[in-house]
Amino acid sequence: MTQGLKDFAPDEQSCFASAHMDTAEHGGTFFSMVIKPAASRAAWAHGCVRIADFFMDRFRIPTDRSNTEVRAYLVQHLFSCLQDLMEPSA
């Protein structure tokens, strides 16, 4: 059972972001995050790690010590994209 954002105390960072992996009716896989504006960058990073893990699991990329660089680059890319969305340039 997935714990919803409303199940946490209002000031706990855990209630500011969540990551999801869903499958569409046609079989495609979708990854998404819900992030509230008050979320800390630590919460952003947490969500990015979750999405990276979902991605690696879905596409059967081993998550052992030999693939830590793959995971690190994936998390870095996700965080960079998220930062661009959350803090657009003026």
Residue pairs with C-beta under 8 A, 6 or more apart in sequence:
5 15
5 16
5 18
5 34
6 15
7 15
8 14
8 15
9 15
13 39
13 40
13 42
13 43
14 43
15 36
16 35
16 36
16 38
16 39
16 40
16 43
17 33
17 34
17 35
17 36
17 39
17 43
17 44
17 46
17 47
18 33
18 34
18 47
19 31
19 32
19 33
19 47
19 50
19 51
19 54
20 31
20 32
20 33
20 34
21 29
21 30
21 31
21 51
21 54
21 58
22 29
22 30
22 32
23 29
23 30
24 30
29 58
31 51
31 54
31 55
33 47
33 51
33 82
35 43
35 44
35 47
35 82
35 86
44 79
44 82
44 83
44 86
45 75
45 79
47 82
48 75
48 78
48 79
48 82
49 75
51 78
52 71
52 74
52 75
52 78
53 63
53 71
55 61
55 74
56 62
56 63
56 67
56 70
56 71
56 74
57 63
61 67
61 70
63 71
